[in-house]
Amino acid sequence: MTCQELVELVTEYFDGTLDEATRAAFDEHVGMFPGCSTYLEQMRATVRLAHDVKALESSVEVAELLEAFRGWRAGA
């Protein structure tokens, strides 16, 4: 597996949809290339943060605050 192939498969990796052989090649590649290991960890952090932001934005308090800022900015 090349580094480019790993990048192209990262979404499927997170979704758990890689077949067994591809998953094994993915894991082996990550173990051999520190840059790809770092990339995978950065993507994990990005996914986690995106999930946290989505959860935060769906809270009533944050939605009300965002609406207040939109109204304030529109009136400025």
ABEGO torsion letter per residue (X at the ends): XBAAAAAAAAAAAAAGABBAAAAAAAAAAAAABAAAAAAAAAAAAAAAAAAAAAAAAABAAAAAAAAAAAAAAAAX
